[in-house]
């Protein structure tokens, strides 16, 4: 096992525990729920096995579903963003992604925030659409998506800055 694998396993376990034990109990104003566990999907190394990545994303979502008793909506949202991650990476980073040389700790904060914004917004839109599952409540879905996305993007950016290895 190399250090990247150990780091990914550690990140998976810590983010699931943080989400399940602490952040699932946070609910500001009825609309703001932080979901930084998707940082695992966003920061997963890009040159690994895609099938394994989608399976790990499913396990991540399923683990959060066990904590929240939500019937698989987190798993569905996680698998979706894991599946559509390559075009989002290409859109966010361009030639760096084409050359498979992305190192998330070396990317400036602005580019990182654009990438997190796309991933988080898509995840939250799917999550809250499945949670509410009623087209007549589209305003509620959009409110929850907007406010939770803003808070999650800020939290993901701060966590990625705080816990990334220092640049050399």
PASEBA-1860 file (N, C-alpha, C; in nm, 3 decimals):
! residues 168
1> XXXXXXXX> 0.084/-0.119/0.000/0.000/0.000/0.000/0.088/0.125/0.000 ~ 0.060/0.214/-0.092/0.139/0.337/-0.096/0.073/0.446/-0.012 ~ 0.139/0.558/-0.002/0.090/0.666/0.085/-0.040/0.729/0.032 ~ -0.058/0.731/-0.100/-0.181/0.787/-0.156/-0.301/0.702/-0.117 ~ -0.285/0.572/-0.119/-0.395/0.482/-0.081/-0.429/0.498/0.067 ~ -0.329/0.504/0.150/-0.352/0.521/0.293/-0.418/0.655/0.321 ~ -0.372/0.759/0.253/-0.429/0.892/0.270/-0.576/0.894/0.225 ~ -0.607/0.825/0.116/-0.746/0.819/0.067/-0.836/0.743/0.164
9> XXXXXXXX> -0.787/0.634/0.219/-0.865/0.557/0.317/-0.891/0.641/0.440 ~ -0.788/0.708/0.488/-0.801/0.793/0.605/-0.900/0.907/0.580 ~ -0.892/0.969/0.462/-0.984/1.078/0.426/-1.128/1.026/0.421 ~ -1.148/0.907/0.363/-1.281/0.847/0.354/-1.341/0.829/0.492 ~ -1.267/0.766/0.582/-1.318/0.736/0.716/-1.343/0.865/0.795 ~ -1.250/0.959/0.791/-1.266/1.083/0.868/-1.383/1.167/0.817 ~ -1.400/1.175/0.685/-1.511/1.256/0.632/-1.647/1.192/0.662 ~ -1.654/1.059/0.656/-1.781/0.993/0.690/-1.813/1.013/0.837
17> XXXXXXXX> -1.713/0.998/0.924/-1.737/1.019/1.067/-1.772/1.165/1.099 ~ -1.703/1.259/1.036/-1.734/1.401/1.056/-1.877/1.431/1.012 ~ -1.916/1.378/0.896/-2.051/1.401/0.846/-2.155/1.334/0.934 ~ -2.131/1.208/0.965/-2.231/1.131/1.038/-2.248/1.170/1.183 ~ -2.140/1.202/1.250/-2.147/1.229/1.393/-2.163/1.376/1.428 ~ -2.115/1.465/1.343/-2.118/1.607/1.377/-2.210/1.686/1.283 ~ -2.183/1.684/1.154/-2.248/1.776/1.062/-2.391/1.738/1.025 ~ -2.431/1.614/1.047/-2.572/1.580/1.022/-2.664/1.644/1.124
25> XXXXXXXX> -2.608/1.689/1.235/-2.686/1.755/1.338/-2.692/1.907/1.320 ~ -2.628/1.958/1.215/-2.627/2.101/1.187/-2.738/2.131/1.087 ~ -2.823/2.227/1.120/-2.931/2.267/1.030/-2.964/2.413/1.059 ~ -2.904/2.504/0.982/-2.927/2.646/1.001/-3.049/2.690/0.921 ~ -3.143/2.755/0.986/-3.258/2.817/0.922/-3.342/2.720/0.838 ~ -3.326/2.592/0.856/-3.404/2.494/0.782/-3.356/2.467/0.641 ~ -3.257/2.542/0.592/-3.211/2.526/0.455/-3.064/2.490/0.444 ~ -2.986/2.519/0.544/-2.842/2.506/0.532/-2.794/2.382/0.606
33> XXXXXXXX> -2.756/2.282/0.527/-2.696/2.160/0.580/-2.561/2.141/0.511 ~ -2.451/2.140/0.584/-2.321/2.121/0.520/-2.295/1.974/0.489 ~ -2.243/1.947/0.371/-2.210/1.810/0.330/-2.067/1.804/0.274 ~ -1.966/1.826/0.357/-1.829/1.825/0.305/-1.774/1.684/0.278 ~ -1.852/1.580/0.304/-1.803/1.444/0.278/-1.774/1.424/0.130 ~ -1.835/1.505/0.042/-1.810/1.489/-0.101/-1.670/1.537/-0.141 ~ -1.597/1.591/-0.044/-1.457/1.627/-0.067/-1.376/1.504/-0.106 ~ -1.415/1.387/-0.055/-1.347/1.262/-0.093/-1.357/1.241/-0.243
41> XXXXXXXX> -1.474/1.261/-0.300/-1.494/1.241/-0.443/-1.420/1.350/-0.522 ~ -1.428/1.472/-0.475/-1.364/1.582/-0.547/-1.212/1.570/-0.551 ~ -1.152/1.521/-0.443/-1.006/1.517/-0.434/-0.946/1.380/-0.463 ~ -1.027/1.283/-0.503/-0.975/1.150/-0.532/-0.878/1.159/-0.649 ~ -0.764/1.087/-0.643/-0.665/1.094/-0.753/-0.728/1.058/-0.888 ~ -0.694/1.133/-0.990/-0.762/1.118/-1.119/-0.711/1.000/-1.201 ~ -0.592/0.952/-1.173/-0.536/0.846/-1.256/-0.559/0.707/-1.196 ~ -0.656/0.691/-1.110/-0.689/0.560/-1.053/-0.798/0.493/-1.136
49> XXXXXXXX> -0.827/0.370/-1.100/-0.929/0.290/-1.167/-1.066/0.356/-1.153 ~ -1.133/0.384/-1.266/-1.261/0.453/-1.265/-1.371/0.369/-1.201 ~ -1.371/0.239/-1.227/-1.473/0.152/-1.168/-1.459/0.149/-1.016 ~ -1.338/0.139/-0.968/-1.313/0.143/-0.824/-1.359/0.275/-0.764 ~ -1.331/0.384/-0.835/-1.370/0.517/-0.788/-1.522/0.530/-0.775 ~ -1.595/0.482/-0.875/-1.741/0.490/-0.869/-1.794/0.400/-0.757 ~ -1.733/0.283/-0.738/-1.774/0.194/-0.629/-1.746/0.258/-0.493 ~ -1.630/0.321/-0.477/-1.598/0.388/-0.350/-1.693/0.506/-0.326
57> XXXXXXXX> -1.732/0.574/-0.432/-1.828/0.683/-0.418/-1.963/0.631/-0.372 ~ -2.002/0.515/-0.425/-2.125/0.452/-0.379/-2.116/0.416/-0.231 ~ -2.003/0.358/-0.190/-1.984/0.324/-0.048/-1.985/0.447/0.041 ~ -1.927/0.555/-0.008/-1.928/0.680/0.067/-2.071/0.728/0.089 ~ -2.148/0.735/-0.018/-2.287/0.778/-0.007/-2.369/0.684/0.079 ~ -2.345/0.555/0.065/-2.419/0.457/0.144/-2.386/0.469/0.293 ~ -2.259/0.497/0.323/-2.218/0.516/0.463/-2.290/0.636/0.525 ~ -2.299/0.745/0.450/-2.371/0.862/0.500/-2.520/0.832/0.510
65> XXXXXXXX> -2.573/0.754/0.417/-2.714/0.713/0.424/-2.743/0.632/0.551 ~ -2.649/0.550/0.592/-2.669/0.473/0.716/-2.681/0.566/0.836 ~ -2.600/0.672/0.839/-2.606/0.767/0.950/-2.735/0.848/0.948 ~ -2.783/0.883/0.828/-2.898/0.972/0.817/-3.030/0.900/0.796 ~ -3.025/0.769/0.770/-3.146/0.691/0.743/-3.225/0.754/0.629 ~ -3.155/0.779/0.518/-3.216/0.854/0.408/-3.248/0.770/0.285 ~ -3.234/0.641/0.292/-3.284/0.555/0.186/-3.207/0.556/0.055 ~ -3.082/0.594/0.054/-3.000/0.584/-0.066/-2.985/0.711/-0.147
73> XXXXXXXX> -3.037/0.823/-0.100/-3.027/0.945/-0.180/-2.883/0.998/-0.185 ~ -2.808/0.981/-0.078/-2.668/1.024/-0.079/-2.587/0.935/-0.173 ~ -2.615/0.805/-0.173/-2.545/0.714/-0.263/-2.572/0.750/-0.408 ~ -2.697/0.781/-0.441/-2.732/0.818/-0.578/-2.662/0.947/-0.621 ~ -2.660/1.046/-0.533/-2.594/1.173/-0.565/-2.443/1.154/-0.579 ~ -2.384/1.073/-0.493/-2.238/1.050/-0.499/-2.198/0.976/-0.626 ~ -2.272/0.873/-0.662/-2.241/0.798/-0.784/-2.255/0.888/-0.907 ~ -2.354/0.974/-0.907/-2.374/1.065/-1.021/-2.257/1.160/-1.037
81> XXXXXXXX> -2.213/1.223/-0.927/-2.102/1.318/-0.943/-1.970/1.245/-0.971 ~ -1.955/1.122/-0.923/-1.835/1.046/-0.956/-1.834/1.011/-1.104 ~ -1.949/0.979/-1.158/-1.959/0.943/-1.300/-1.933/1.063/-1.391 ~ -1.983/1.180/-1.355/-1.966/1.297/-1.443/-1.844/1.381/-1.406 ~ -1.760/1.333/-1.318/-1.642/1.409/-1.275/-1.543/1.438/-1.387 ~ -1.511/1.346/-1.480/-1.413/1.378/-1.586/-1.447/1.502/-1.669 ~ -1.571/1.519/-1.719/-1.598/1.643/-1.793/-1.590/1.769/-1.706 ~ -1.624/1.755/-1.578/-1.614/1.870/-1.488/-1.467/1.907/-1.466
89> XXXXXXXX> -1.381/1.805/-1.452/-1.237/1.831/-1.439/-1.183/1.897/-1.566 ~ -1.225/1.848/-1.681/-1.178/1.907/-1.808/-1.225/2.051/-1.821 ~ -1.349/2.079/-1.783/-1.401/2.215/-1.789/-1.327/2.306/-1.691 ~ -1.300/2.257/-1.571/-1.240/2.340/-1.466/-1.091/2.363/-1.486 ~ -1.019/2.263/-1.536/-0.874/2.272/-1.539/-0.811/2.263/-1.677 ~ -0.886/2.227/-1.779/-0.838/2.227/-1.917/-0.720/2.138/-1.944 ~ -0.611/2.196/-1.992/-0.496/2.117/-2.035/-0.427/2.043/-1.921 ~ -0.436/2.094/-1.802/-0.376/2.023/-1.688/-0.444/1.887/-1.674
97> XXXXXXXX> -0.577/1.883/-1.692/-0.648/1.756/-1.684/-0.614/1.667/-1.803 ~ -0.603/1.725/-1.923/-0.571/1.646/-2.042/-0.438/1.574/-2.026 ~ -0.344/1.635/-1.959/-0.213/1.575/-1.938/-0.208/1.486/-1.813 ~ -0.320/1.475/-1.742/-0.329/1.393/-1.621/-0.226/1.435/-1.516 ~ -0.204/1.566/-1.503/-0.104/1.615/-1.408/-0.164/1.702/-1.298 ~ -0.292/1.683/-1.269/-0.356/1.764/-1.165/-0.305/1.721/-1.028 ~ -0.257/1.817/-0.954/-0.225/1.798/-0.812/-0.305/1.905/-0.739 ~ -0.409/1.862/-0.667/-0.504/1.956/-0.610/-0.440/2.052/-0.510
105> XXXXXXXX> -0.333/2.010/-0.444/-0.268/2.099/-0.348/-0.184/2.206/-0.418 ~ -0.163/2.195/-0.550/-0.085/2.295/-0.623/-0.171/2.386/-0.709 ~ -0.301/2.366/-0.705/-0.393/2.449/-0.784/-0.435/2.569/-0.701 ~ -0.441/2.687/-0.764/-0.479/2.807/-0.689/-0.622/2.796/-0.638 ~ -0.652/2.874/-0.536/-0.780/2.866/-0.466/-0.898/2.899/-0.558 ~ -0.884/2.993/-0.649/-0.992/3.030/-0.739/-1.038/2.915/-0.827 ~ -0.943/2.845/-0.888/-0.976/2.730/-0.972/-1.037/2.617/-0.890 ~ -0.984/2.600/-0.770/-1.038/2.498/-0.680/-1.183/2.528/-0.644
113> XXXXXXXX> -1.213/2.657/-0.619/-1.350/2.695/-0.583/-1.447/2.676/-0.700 ~ -1.403/2.703/-0.822/-1.488/2.679/-0.939/-1.521/2.531/-0.949 ~ -1.419/2.447/-0.935/-1.438/2.302/-0.941/-1.531/2.254/-0.829 ~ -1.505/2.298/-0.706/-1.592/2.260/-0.593/-1.734/2.309/-0.615 ~ -1.749/2.429/-0.670/-1.883/2.486/-0.691/-1.965/2.399/-0.786 ~ -1.904/2.353/-0.893/-1.977/2.271/-0.989/-2.014/2.136/-0.927 ~ -1.917/2.070/-0.866/-1.940/1.938/-0.805/-2.047/1.948/-0.696 ~ -2.032/2.044/-0.607/-2.123/2.057/-0.493/-2.264/2.093/-0.539
121> XXXXXXXX> -2.278/2.184/-0.633/-2.411/2.225/-0.678/-2.484/2.109/-0.745 ~ -2.415/2.033/-0.828/-2.479/1.917/-0.892/-2.519/1.814/-0.786 ~ -2.429/1.787/-0.693/-2.459/1.691/-0.586/-2.582/1.733/-0.506 ~ -2.584/1.859/-0.466/-2.694/1.908/-0.383/-2.826/1.912/-0.459 ~ -2.821/1.948/-0.585/-2.944/1.951/-0.665/-3.004/1.810/-0.676 ~ -2.920/1.712/-0.700/-2.968/1.573/-0.707/-3.018/1.527/-0.570 ~ -2.940/1.556/-0.467/-2.974/1.514/-0.331/-3.109/1.570/-0.286 ~ -3.127/1.700/-0.300/-3.250/1.762/-0.252/-3.369/1.732/-0.344
129> XXXXXXXX> -3.344/1.708/-0.473/-3.453/1.667/-0.562/-3.505/1.530/-0.521 ~ -3.415/1.440/-0.486/-3.458/1.307/-0.442/-3.520/1.311/-0.303 ~ -3.470/1.402/-0.219/-3.525/1.413/-0.084/-3.668/1.465/-0.086 ~ -3.693/1.572/-0.161/-3.825/1.632/-0.166/-3.915/1.552/-0.261 ~ -3.864/1.518/-0.378/-3.930/1.435/-0.479/-4.071/1.481/-0.513 ~ -4.083/1.613/-0.531/-4.212/1.670/-0.568/-4.184/1.797/-0.650 ~ -4.222/1.796/-0.775/-4.191/1.907/-0.865/-4.261/2.036/-0.823 ~ -4.370/2.025/-0.748/-4.438/2.147/-0.704/-4.359/2.220/-0.595
137> XXXXXXXX> -4.261/2.154/-0.537/-4.175/2.216/-0.436/-4.040/2.257/-0.495 ~ -4.037/2.296/-0.620/-3.912/2.332/-0.687/-3.843/2.450/-0.619 ~ -3.918/2.544/-0.567/-3.859/2.658/-0.497/-3.786/2.611/-0.372 ~ -3.844/2.519/-0.298/-3.780/2.463/-0.180/-3.652/2.390/-0.217 ~ -3.657/2.313/-0.325/-3.538/2.240/-0.371/-3.427/2.338/-0.408 ~ -3.461/2.443/-0.481/-3.361/2.541/-0.523/-3.305/2.620/-0.405 ~ -3.391/2.654/-0.308/-3.343/2.724/-0.187/-3.244/2.638/-0.110 ~ -3.282/2.513/-0.086/-3.194/2.423/-0.011/-3.063/2.400/-0.086
145> XXXXXXXX> -3.073/2.386/-0.219/-2.953/2.365/-0.300/-2.862/2.487/-0.293 ~ -2.917/2.605/-0.310/-2.837/2.727/-0.310/-2.768/2.750/-0.177 ~ -2.845/2.752/-0.070/-2.788/2.786/0.060/-2.693/2.677/0.112 ~ -2.729/2.552/0.095/-2.640/2.445/0.140/-2.514/2.439/0.054 ~ -2.528/2.468/-0.075/-2.411/2.467/-0.163/-2.311/2.574/-0.124 ~ -2.358/2.693/-0.096/-2.267/2.802/-0.057/-2.189/2.763/0.067 ~ -2.259/2.713/0.167/-2.193/2.675/0.292/-2.098/2.558/0.271 ~ -2.137/2.459/0.191/-2.052/2.343/0.165/-1.928/2.381/0.084
153> XXXXXXXX> -1.944/2.469/-0.014/-1.829/2.513/-0.095/-1.726/2.582/-0.008 ~ -1.772/2.671/0.078/-1.680/2.740/0.169/-1.611/2.640/0.261 ~ -1.687/2.548/0.317/-1.630/2.447/0.408/-1.531/2.356/0.335 ~ -1.564/2.312/0.215/-1.473/2.227/0.137/-1.344/2.300/0.101 ~ -1.357/2.426/0.063/-1.238/2.504/0.030/-1.148/2.521/0.152 ~ -1.208/2.554/0.265/-1.128/2.570/0.388/-1.063/2.439/0.429 ~ -1.137/2.329/0.423/-1.080/2.199/0.460/-0.967/2.159/0.365 ~ -0.985/2.185/0.235/-0.880/2.149/0.140/-0.755/2.234/0.159
161> XXXXXXXX> -0.771/2.357/0.200/-0.655/2.443/0.225/-0.585/2.401/0.354 ~ -0.665/2.378/0.460/-0.608/2.344/0.589/-0.534/2.210/0.590 ~ -0.589/2.111/0.520/-0.534/1.977/0.530/-0.456/1.932/0.408 ~ -0.424/2.023/0.317/-0.342/1.984/0.204/-0.195/1.993/0.242 ~ -0.115/1.904/0.185/0.029/1.913/0.213/0.083/2.048/0.164 ~ 0.179/2.097/0.234/0.237/2.228/0.199/0.312/2.221/0.067 ~ 0.305/2.330/-0.010/0.378/2.338/-0.137/0.526/2.347/-0.110 ~ 0.604/2.291/-0.202/0.750/2.296/-0.188/0.807/2.400/-0.279
END
